[in-house]
Amino acid sequence: MAVRGDDVAGAIDSHVREAIEKLVGEIRSSVEDVRETVDQQLKAAVQSMQADVNSVTFLPHLKKAIAELEQALKPAKAAVAADASKVKQAMQAVEQGKSQVDVLNALLEQAVQFGSRAALLILRGETFSGWKGLGFSAHGGNDETVKRFNAAPGLIPELDRVLRYEHVIIWDGNNLSSRLGVSGSKKAILIPMVIKDKVAATVYVDATEDDVDNLDAPSLELLVFTTGLLIDTLAIRKKIPSPSLVEAGESTGGVAAQPRGSEATVTVSEVDVRPIPPPPPPRPVAPPPPRPAPVAAPRPAPAPPPAPRPAPAAPAAKPASAFATTAMPALDLSQSGPMPAMPGESRPSTQYVPPSGVGRAAASSPSEAGKKHDEARRFARLLVSEIKLYNEGKVEQGRKNKDLYERLKEDIDRSRQMYDERIAEDVRKSTNYFYDELVRILADGDAGALGL
């Protein structure tokens, strides 16, 4: 049974809230422990000195020392609130992403705030490959070097441990940072990212000597955990920003959570709600002129019976899909634009047209058919984004050589099959959102680059 988007969003909010509360609780507990230790030490010091203090001249010095200790404890309390606020801002930035690529880019941008350099290493089989890095160019290296990184099993022991034991690794990071083209890491962390209940990648963050105190492992772990959940639910999430990440009274631009599709209905917040004007009164209709008195007329002869109507033709067989999962037809797609029709096939438009008779008022609220089309668009976008995410090199070469399908045939056919199994048949008959996303995302708008 499919999980409702609201339930998943609620689960995410609950996980995030519990993690933040746990983090804040731990820090508060640490502060209280420090305070109790200091208090005990002060009491012991006062008791040991009390016998020797016979003059009030020592009292001001003692009060000053106590005041200084109290002032030293105040920044620790402020740091708790500051750290929690920083994590929240990072989560807000990550959840704004509309695709996997957007979400992962935002993750790296926020991760460097908790260290010096950050890189995302994607797992392909048992090999970790570099996807993108940030902060390397600013600290003695080059961000592009990360994209050429590959680590087979046995090359970096810490990566092997992440894959085998699926837990966080913290060490000095020198053996990995040197292969990423930099040096001087004093502390580093590897955090596995779980997507669809599997370790799909790991996030590497290190800190140089100047930033070693800023490397915040708990905040990074929480940020990566949240990002994995966001990617898992990207196709069904609608409320952005999440209500749990918006402060009371904080402005959200007047627009509340909005579905991702461009056709989604916009819901305005209470401050922007305006009363709907009543409909205009109907125009007065002039009374019909009086009918003349009926005049007797001869009764017409009965009409001949209507000719028998021809039997309806048998429905045409369903045209073969232009993007079937078993075999791809050889079509000429040298010109960019929509996929041409097969011989004898009338290819439907991918633009959803509401049924006739539906008024403007009905169109303003999403109908059941509209929801099906929105879901089909989002699911197609998610499937194709995953293909691009895990095959950046093949996509780039395929665009140049115009043979994307030949290079990514297995991934495209498998995703197409998933699309056909999930999307209703009536939507697939009238549209081809999957092909549209292949052209837009993989081929960058050039249909000829698919090589069909």
C-alpha positions in Angstrom: 0.0 0.0 0.0 1.4 3.4 -1.0 2.5 5.6 1.8 0.8 9.0 1.8 3.0 12.0 1.3 1.7 13.7 4.5 2.7 10.6 6.6 6.2 10.6 5.2 6.6 14.3 5.7 5.4 13.9 9.2 7.9 11.1 9.8 10.7 13.3 8.4 9.7 16.2 10.7 9.5 13.9 13.7 13.0 12.4 12.9 14.5 15.9 12.5 12.9 17.3 15.6 14.0 14.3 17.7 17.6 14.5 16.4 17.8 18.3 17.1 16.3 17.9 20.5 18.7 15.1 21.3 21.7 17.2 20.1 20.5 20.2 22.2 19.9 18.0 25.2 23.4 16.5 25.0 25.0 19.9 24.8 22.9 21.2 27.7 23.8 18.2 29.7 27.5 18.8 29.0 27.1 22.5 30.1 25.4 21.4 33.3 28.1 18.9 34.0 30.8 21.6 33.5 28.8 23.9 35.8 28.5 21.3 38.5 32.2 20.6 38.3 33.1 24.2 38.6 30.7 24.7 41.5 32.3 21.8 43.3 35.8 23.1 42.7 34.8 26.6 43.9 33.2 25.3 47.0 36.3 23.2 47.8 38.6 26.3 47.1 36.4 28.5 49.4 36.4 26.0 52.2 40.2 25.5 52.0 40.8 29.3 52.0 38.3 30.3 54.5 40.5 29.4 57.5 43.3 31.7 56.2 41.0 34.6 55.2 40.9 36.9 58.2 40.7 40.1 56.3 37.9 41.5 54.2 40.5 42.6 51.7 40.5 39.2 50.1 36.7 39.2 49.6 36.7 41.4 46.5 39.2 39.2 44.8 37.2 36.1 45.5 34.0 37.8 44.2 35.9 38.8 41.1 37.1 35.3 40.5 33.6 33.9 40.8 32.2 36.5 38.5 34.9 35.7 35.9 34.0 32.0 36.0 30.3 32.7 35.6 31.1 34.9 32.6 33.2 32.1 31.1 30.2 29.7 31.3 27.8 32.0 29.5 29.3 31.5 26.0 28.7 27.7 26.3 25.0 28.3 26.6 25.0 30.7 23.7 26.9 28.2 21.6 24.1 25.6 22.0 21.5 27.9 20.5 23.8 29.0 17.8 24.7 25.5 16.7 21.0 24.4 16.6 20.2 27.5 14.5 23.0 26.8 12.1 21.8 23.2 11.5 18.3 24.4 11.0 19.4 26.9 8.4 21.4 24.2 6.6 18.3 22.0 6.5 16.2 24.8 5.1 18.6 25.3 2.3 18.8 21.6 1.4 15.1 21.0 1.4 14.6 23.8 -1.2 16.1 21.5 -3.9 13.6 20.4 -6.6 15.7 17.5 -7.9 18.3 15.1 -6.6 21.1 17.2 -8.2 19.8 20.4 -6.5 19.5 18.7 -3.1 23.0 17.2 -3.3 24.6 20.5 -4.4 22.9 22.2 -1.5 24.2 19.5 0.9 27.8 20.1 -0.1 27.4 23.9 0.1 26.1 23.6 3.7 28.6 20.9 4.7 31.6 23.1 4.1 30.3 25.5 6.8 31.0 22.7 9.3 34.6 22.1 8.1 37.0 23.2 5.4 36.3 20.9 2.4 33.4 18.6 1.4 33.0 15.9 -1.2 30.3 13.5 -2.2 31.5 10.0 -3.2 28.9 7.9 -5.0 29.0 4.1 -4.6 29.0 2.1 -7.9 29.1 -1.6 -7.1 31.9 -1.6 -4.5 33.8 1.4 -5.9 33.5 4.9 -4.6 33.6 7.6 -7.3 33.8 11.3 -6.9 30.7 13.2 -7.8 31.5 16.8 -6.7 33.7 18.6 -4.3 33.6 22.1 -2.7 36.3 24.0 -0.7 39.3 22.2 -2.3 40.1 25.1 -4.6 40.1 27.4 -1.6 42.4 25.2 0.4 45.3 24.2 -1.9 43.6 21.9 -4.4 41.0 21.9 -7.2 37.3 21.1 -6.9 37.4 19.4 -10.3 39.9 16.8 -9.1 37.2 15.2 -7.0 35.3 14.2 -10.1 38.2 12.0 -11.3 38.5 10.2 -8.0 37.9 6.4 -7.9 38.6 4.1 -5.0 38.4 0.4 -5.5 38.0 -1.9 -2.5 41.3 -2.0 -0.4 42.6 1.4 -1.5 41.2 3.5 1.4 40.5 1.4 4.5 38.1 3.9 5.9 35.9 3.7 2.8 35.9 -0.1 3.1 34.7 0.2 6.7 31.9 2.6 5.7 30.7 0.1 3.1 31.1 -3.0 5.4 29.9 -1.7 8.7 27.7 1.2 7.5 28.7 3.6 10.3 30.4 7.0 10.6 34.3 7.1 10.5 36.3 9.9 12.1 40.1 10.0 11.6 42.8 12.4 10.4 41.8 12.0 6.7 45.4 12.3 5.3 45.2 9.2 3.1 42.0 10.2 1.5 42.6 14.0 1.2 45.9 13.3 -0.6 44.1 11.3 -3.3 41.7 14.2 -3.6 44.6 16.5 -4.5 45.0 18.3 -1.1 46.9 17.9 2.1 47.0 19.2 5.6 43.8 17.7 6.9 43.9 17.5 10.7 40.5 15.9 11.2 38.0 14.3 8.8 34.7 12.4 8.8 33.0 10.0 6.4 29.2 9.8 6.8 27.3 7.1 4.8 24.2 8.3 3.0 21.3 5.8 2.9 18.8 6.1 0.0 16.1 3.5 -0.4 17.5 1.5 2.5 20.9 1.1 0.9 24.2 2.9 1.3 24.3 4.8 -2.0 27.1 7.3 -1.2 29.3 8.8 1.5 29.9 12.4 2.4 33.6 13.3 3.2 34.3 16.5 5.2 37.7 17.5 6.6 39.2 20.4 8.4 42.6 22.1 8.2 44.5 23.2 11.2 42.7 26.6 11.2 39.2 25.1 11.0 39.7 21.9 13.1 37.6 23.4 16.0 34.7 24.1 13.5 34.4 20.4 12.4 31.0 19.6 13.9 30.4 15.8 13.5 26.9 15.6 15.1 25.6 18.5 12.9 27.0 16.9 9.7 25.6 13.5 10.6 22.1 15.0 11.1 22.4 17.0 7.8 23.3 13.9 5.8 20.6 11.8 7.4 18.0 14.4 6.6 19.2 14.7 3.0 18.8 11.0 2.5 15.2 11.1 3.7 14.5 14.1 1.4 15.8 12.3 -1.7 13.8 9.2 -0.8 10.6 11.3 -0.7 11.4 13.8 -3.4 8.7 12.7 -5.7 5.8 12.9 -3.2 6.8 15.9 -1.0 4.6 19.0 -1.4 5.1 21.2 1.6 8.1 23.4 1.0 9.4 24.8 3.3 8.4 22.3 5.9 6.2 23.8 8.6 8.5 22.4 11.3 11.4 24.5 10.0 9.6 27.8 10.0 9.6 29.9 13.1 6.3 31.3 14.5 5.6 34.6 12.8 8.4 34.1 10.3 7.5 35.2 6.8 7.4 32.6 4.0 6.8 35.0 1.2 3.0 34.7 1.5 3.0 31.4 -0.4 2.5 28.2 1.5 3.5 24.7 0.5 3.3 24.2 -3.2 3.4 21.0 -5.2 6.4 20.7 -7.4 4.6 20.7 -10.8 4.4 23.9 -12.6 0.6 23.4 -12.9 0.2 23.0 -9.1 -2.3 25.1 -7.3 -0.9 27.9 -5.2 -2.2 28.2 -1.7 -1.8 31.6 0.0 -1.4 32.1 3.7 -4.0 33.7 5.9 -2.4 37.1 5.7 -3.0 37.1 2.0 -6.5 35.6 1.9 -9.0 38.1 0.4 -12.8 37.6 0.2 -13.9 36.2 -3.2 -16.3 38.8 -4.8 -19.8 37.4 -5.4 -20.6 36.5 -9.0 -22.3 39.2 -11.1 -26.1 39.0 -11.1 -27.6 37.4 -14.2 -28.5 39.7 -17.0 -32.3 40.3 -17.3 -33.9 38.4 -20.1 -36.6 40.1 -22.1 -39.9 38.2 -22.0 -40.6 36.4 -25.3 -43.1 38.0 -27.6 -46.6 36.6 -27.5 -47.1 33.6 -29.7 -49.8 33.9 -32.4 -52.8 31.8 -32.1 -52.3 28.4 -33.6 -53.7 27.9 -37.0 -55.2 24.6 -38.0 -53.1 22.9 -40.5 -53.3 19.6 -42.2 -51.4 16.9 -40.4 -48.2 16.0 -42.1 -47.5 12.5 -43.4 -45.6 10.4 -41.0 -41.8 10.6 -41.5 -40.1 7.5 -43.0 -38.2 5.4 -40.4 -34.5 6.3 -40.1 -32.0 4.3 -41.9 -30.2 1.7 -39.8 -26.9 3.1 -38.4 -23.7 1.3 -39.4 -22.2 -0.8 -36.7 -19.3 1.0 -34.9 -15.8 0.1 -36.1 -13.7 -2.0 -33.9 -11.3 0.1 -31.7 -7.9 0.4 -33.2 -5.2 -1.6 -31.6 -3.1 0.3 -29.0 -0.1 1.8 -30.8 3.2 0.5 -29.8 5.0 2.7 -27.4 7.7 4.8 -29.0 9.8 4.1 -25.9 9.1 0.4 -25.2 11.2 -1.3 -22.7 12.0 -4.3 -24.9 13.3 -2.7 -28.0 13.9 0.8 -29.2 12.6 1.6 -32.8 15.1 3.2 -35.1 13.8 6.7 -35.5 15.3 9.8 -37.0 15.7 12.3 -34.2 18.3 14.6 -35.8 16.0 17.6 -35.3 15.2 18.7 -31.8 11.6 18.6 -30.9 8.9 16.1 -29.9 9.4 12.4 -30.9 8.0 11.8 -34.4 5.1 9.3 -34.7 5.5 5.8 -35.9 4.1 5.0 -39.4 0.3 4.8 -38.9 0.6 6.1 -35.4 -1.0 9.4 -34.2 1.3 10.4 -31.4 -0.7 12.2 -28.6 0.4 15.5 -27.2 2.0 15.5 -23.8 0.1 18.5 -22.7 -2.8 17.6 -20.5 -6.1 19.0 -21.7 -9.0 19.1 -19.2 -12.2 17.4 -20.4 -14.7 19.6 -22.2 -17.3 21.2 -20.1 -15.1 21.8 -17.2 -15.4 25.5 -16.2 -12.9 27.9 -14.8 -13.9 27.3 -11.3 -13.4 23.6 -11.6 -10.1 24.0 -13.2 -8.8 26.1 -10.3 -8.8 23.0 -8.0 -6.8 19.9 -9.1 -9.1 17.2 -10.4 -8.4 13.5 -10.0 -7.1 13.4 -13.6 -4.9 16.4 -12.9 -3.4 14.7 -9.8 -2.5 11.7 -11.9 -0.7 13.8 -14.5 1.2 15.7 -11.8 2.3 12.4 -10.2 3.4 11.1 -13.7 5.5 14.2 -14.3 7.2 14.1 -10.9 7.9 10.4 -11.2 9.3 10.7 -14.7 11.5 13.6 -13.5 12.8 11.6 -10.6 13.6 8.5 -12.7 15.5 10.4 -15.3 17.3 12.5 -12.7 18.6 9.3 -11.1 19.9 8.1 -14.4 21.8 11.4 -14.9 23.0 11.5 -11.3 24.8 8.1 -11.4 26.0 8.4 -15.0 27.4 12.0 -15.3 30.4 10.9 -17.5 28.2 8.8 -19.9 25.7 11.6 -20.2 28.4 14.1 -21.1 29.9 11.8 -23.8 26.5 10.7 -25.1 25.5 14.4 -25.7 28.7 14.9 -27.7 28.3 11.8 -29.7 24.5 11.8 -29.9 24.2 8.2 -28.7 22.8 8.6 -25.2 20.4 5.7 -25.5 23.1 3.3 -26.7 25.3 4.2 -23.7 22.4 4.1 -21.1 20.1 1.5 -22.7 19.9 -0.7 -19.6 19.2 2.2 -17.2 16.7 3.8 -19.5 14.8 0.6 -20.3 14.6 -0.3 -16.6 13.3 3.2 -15.6 10.8 3.1 -18.4 9.5 -0.2 -17.1 9.1 1.2 -13.6 7.3 4.2 -15.1 4.9 2.0 -17.0 4.2 -0.2 -14.0 3.4 2.8 -11.7 1.6 5.2 -14.0 -2.0 4.6 -15.0 -2.7 3.4 -18.5 -5.0 6.3 -19.4 -2.2 8.8 -18.6 0.4 6.8 -20.6 -2.0 6.7 -23.6 -2.4 10.5 -23.8 1.1 11.6 -22.8 4.8 10.6 -22.8 6.3 12.4 -19.8 9.1 9.9 -19.5 10.4 10.8 -23.0 9.9 14.5 -22.4 12.2 14.3 -19.3 14.8 12.2 -21.3 15.0 15.0 -23.8 14.9 17.8 -21.2 17.3 16.3 -18.5 19.5 13.8 -20.3 19.7 15.4 -23.8 19.6 19.0 -22.5 16.7 19.8 -24.8 18.3 18.2 -27.9 16.2 15.2 -28.9 18.8 14.2 -31.5 21.3 13.5 -28.7 19.3 10.5 -27.7 20.6 8.7 -30.8 17.3 6.9 -31.7 
